[in-house]
Amino acid sequence: MRKEINTGNSQAYSRPARLLKIASWIIAIAFAIFLNMLGSLVIRDLIYAPRGGPPNAAQFSEAATSQLDVQMRDLQLQRDALNDKMENARIAHDRAGKLYVEARESFRNWIATRQATGDSRNDPELLARTQKLDELQASVAGWQSQQNALADQARQIDAHLNQLRIEIAAARQAADKRYEAASRRYELIVFGWRLALTLPLLVVAVWLFIRFRKRRYWPFVYGFGLFALTAFFVELVPYLPSFGGYVRVLVGIALVVFAGIYMLRAFQKYVERKRADLEQSRTERARGVDYEKALSTFQKKLCPSCDKPWHLGGEQASYCIHCGLNLFKVCACGGRNFAFFPFCNQCGEPVTETAELRSAEPGERPPASN
């Protein structure tokens, strides 16, 4: 089986190893950033995924009011033409009225100044002037009657226009309701597409984290996990429908519960594994300690077997006071070394125990020297 890479405390690594780990995290973050850029574009463009595209309010409004709008335009043209006729009739009426007033004033002046020579009823000029005044008065009355008729037509057209406006308003209100319903259906479809994309990504990210977080290509696993979390809990937020927040919260709760159960089970396995390790002999436990973990726990002054502080027994303690693991040994040169150091810190040679330590039983301490 391929050996897994330890992602523990970076202080236990050498300088190149620490640099490699930093570079790995940079790769993971960069991988997540570019995946997020791609994911944001895909999530945004999913609005055009359903056939026909998003609904348009104008389509619903035009379909509901097209015939009424045609009637409205026809009536408006009739009203405009009638306005022109009414304006012409008003101008003609004003002109006829002005002519009648001028003729009447002229006739009054002529009556006041002329010399009556006989019966005025037989006076031809008087009769002609009177007839002309009657004609002008009749013209004024005719234009006034025409204006009244045009005003009646205008009132009828205005009443029809008002009725059409009411019908158009009602039709547009109904069209707006149909548009809102269609928009909600379309939002649900698009949200379903987006959820079908982001939720499986989140599930896959959790599975990859559980299975491959300690493998050779772990930066891509972590980067994909950051991308999946961001896509679901950040990129999806602006496009959530009214109830979308519930979906996000429920998924978050499920993830927290899953992570909690996973952590509790992992801790229980850890406790059981430590209990099983403590049942082994000290030699077997020492062989099972990973070198990198030993270095990490040495810097923290913890026992690599039971993870408890050994320095409570004193800085010169050679055995863990909690589990009895041999932590320090003396080289043949007399140098005191951490038991998991491969080379002596005094002579630089591979650590070799003294004859007294080699002759001692695994569970016994070496005899004290005189």
MORATA-V940149 format. One record per residue. N is the residue number from 1. PSI is psi as a letter, one per 40 degrees, with the letter a starting at -180 (none if undefined). D_FIRST is the distance of its C-alpha to the first C-alpha in Angstrom with 2 decimals. Layout:
n:psi:d_first
N:PSI:D_FIRST
N:PSI:D_FIRST
This chain:
n:psi:d_first
1:h:0.00
2:h:3.78
3:h:6.25
4:i:8.83
5:h:12.37
6:h:14.98
7:f:18.05
8:a:20.35
9:h:23.67
10:e:24.27
11:e:26.65
12:e:23.88
13:i:22.95
14:i:24.96
15:d:27.38
16:d:25.32
17:d:22.38
18:d:24.94
19:d:26.41
20:d:23.11
21:d:22.62
22:d:26.23
23:d:25.82
24:d:22.79
25:d:25.02
26:d:27.81
27:d:25.72
28:d:24.77
29:d:28.47
30:d:29.75
31:d:27.43
32:d:28.76
33:d:32.33
34:d:32.35
35:d:30.77
36:d:33.50
37:d:36.14
38:d:35.06
39:d:34.78
40:d:38.24
41:d:39.78
42:d:38.29
43:d:39.34
44:d:42.78
45:e:43.34
46:e:42.37
47:d:45.98
48:e:46.99
49:d:44.49
50:i:46.89
51:h:49.50
52:e:52.77
53:i:51.54
54:i:52.68
55:i:56.12
56:h:59.15
57:d:61.92
58:d:64.55
59:d:63.74
60:d:64.47
61:d:67.56
62:d:69.00
63:d:68.53
64:d:70.34
65:e:73.21
66:d:73.78
67:d:76.94
68:d:78.25
69:d:77.68
70:d:79.76
71:d:82.55
72:d:82.30
73:d:82.67
74:d:85.64
75:d:87.36
76:d:86.68
77:d:88.29
78:d:91.25
79:d:91.45
80:d:91.41
81:d:94.15
82:d:96.13
83:d:95.79
84:d:97.32
85:d:100.17
86:d:100.75
87:d:100.84
88:d:103.35
89:d:105.45
90:d:105.46
91:d:106.59
92:d:109.28
93:d:110.37
94:d:110.63
95:d:112.57
96:d:114.92
97:d:115.42
98:d:116.22
99:d:118.71
100:d:120.32
101:d:120.71
102:d:122.19
103:d:124.58
104:d:125.61
105:d:126.37
106:d:128.31
107:d:130.26
108:d:131.13
109:d:132.34
110:d:134.32
111:d:135.97
112:d:136.90
113:d:138.53
114:i:140.24
115:h:143.82
116:h:144.27
117:e:147.13
118:a:147.16
119:h:145.09
120:d:141.47
121:d:140.30
122:e:142.09
123:h:140.73
124:d:138.44
125:d:136.43
126:d:135.82
127:d:134.68
128:d:132.39
129:d:130.77
130:d:130.36
131:d:128.78
132:d:126.39
133:d:125.35
134:d:124.79
135:d:122.60
136:d:120.55
137:d:120.18
138:d:119.10
139:d:116.55
140:d:115.13
141:d:114.99
142:d:113.32
143:d:110.61
144:d:110.11
145:d:109.80
146:d:107.28
147:d:105.28
148:d:105.28
149:d:104.10
150:d:101.29
151:d:100.34
152:d:100.13
153:d:97.84
154:d:95.69
155:d:95.40
156:d:94.34
157:d:91.71
158:d:90.45
159:d:90.21
160:d:88.23
161:d:85.99
162:d:85.34
163:d:84.47
164:d:82.07
165:d:80.45
166:d:79.92
167:d:78.42
168:d:76.16
169:d:74.97
170:d:74.19
171:d:72.42
172:d:70.32
173:d:69.43
174:d:68.29
175:d:66.37
176:d:64.66
177:d:63.55
178:d:62.18
179:d:60.43
180:d:58.85
181:d:57.66
182:d:56.23
183:d:54.55
184:d:52.95
185:d:51.68
186:d:50.36
187:d:48.67
188:d:46.97
189:d:45.72
190:d:44.45
191:d:42.89
192:d:41.15
193:d:39.74
194:d:38.61
195:d:37.13
196:d:35.35
197:d:33.77
198:d:32.95
199:d:31.95
200:d:29.09
201:d:27.91
202:d:27.93
203:d:26.02
204:d:23.33
205:d:23.21
206:d:22.76
207:d:19.93
208:d:18.15
209:d:18.85
210:d:17.43
211:d:14.15
212:e:13.54
213:e:15.82
214:e:13.36
215:a:11.33
216:d:12.54
217:f:15.47
218:d:16.68
219:d:20.30
220:d:20.71
221:d:19.53
222:d:22.10
223:d:24.66
224:d:24.46
225:d:24.84
226:d:27.89
227:d:29.29
228:d:29.00
229:d:30.66
230:d:33.37
231:d:34.03
232:d:34.57
233:e:36.36
234:d:38.19
235:d:38.62
236:e:39.58
237:d:42.22
238:e:45.16
239:e:44.91
240:h:44.75
241:a:47.68
242:d:49.72
243:e:47.29
244:d:44.15
245:d:43.93
246:d:43.41
247:d:40.41
248:d:38.86
249:d:39.64
250:d:38.37
251:d:35.02
252:d:34.89
253:d:35.70
254:d:33.00
255:d:30.40
256:d:31.72
257:d:31.69
258:d:28.14
259:d:27.01
260:d:29.09
261:d:27.70
262:d:24.11
263:d:24.98
264:d:26.86
265:d:24.09
266:d:21.59
267:d:24.27
268:d:24.90
269:d:21.28
270:d:21.53
271:d:24.79
272:d:23.54
273:d:20.54
274:d:23.09
275:d:25.42
276:d:22.96
277:d:22.14
278:e:25.89
279:e:26.33
280:i:24.30
281:i:26.09
282:d:26.34
283:d:24.51
284:d:21.42
285:d:21.60
286:d:22.03
287:d:18.91
288:e:16.84
289:h:18.41
290:i:16.54
291:d:18.79
292:d:19.29
293:d:20.15
294:d:22.48
295:d:24.28
296:d:24.67
297:d:26.11
298:d:28.28
299:d:29.95
300:e:30.66
301:f:31.81
302:i:29.45
303:h:27.74
304:e:23.93
305:d:23.76
306:e:26.35
307:f:26.83
308:i:30.59
309:h:33.03
310:e:33.61
311:e:36.59
312:d:38.80
313:e:39.34
314:i:40.62
315:d:39.30
316:e:39.49
317:h:37.46
318:e:34.95
319:i:33.34
320:h:32.31
321:e:35.31
322:d:33.23
323:e:30.51
324:e:31.68
325:h:28.62
326:h:29.72
327:d:29.61
328:i:31.88
329:i:32.74
330:h:35.44
331:i:34.83
332:d:37.11
333:e:39.03
334:e:39.80
335:h:37.65
336:h:36.09
337:i:32.44
338:h:29.79
339:d:27.71
340:e:24.46
341:h:26.21
342:d:25.12
343:i:28.63
344:h:32.08
345:e:33.99
346:d:37.23
347:e:36.71
348:e:33.47
349:i:32.20
350:h:29.04
351:h:30.01
352:h:31.64
353:i:33.19
354:i:36.85
355:d:38.09
356:d:39.11
357:d:35.62
358:d:34.06
359:e:36.67
360:i:36.23
361:i:34.40
362:d:31.21
363:e:33.26
364:i:36.38
365:i:37.69
366:i:39.10
367:i:42.89
368:i:44.99
369:i:46.73
370:none:50.49
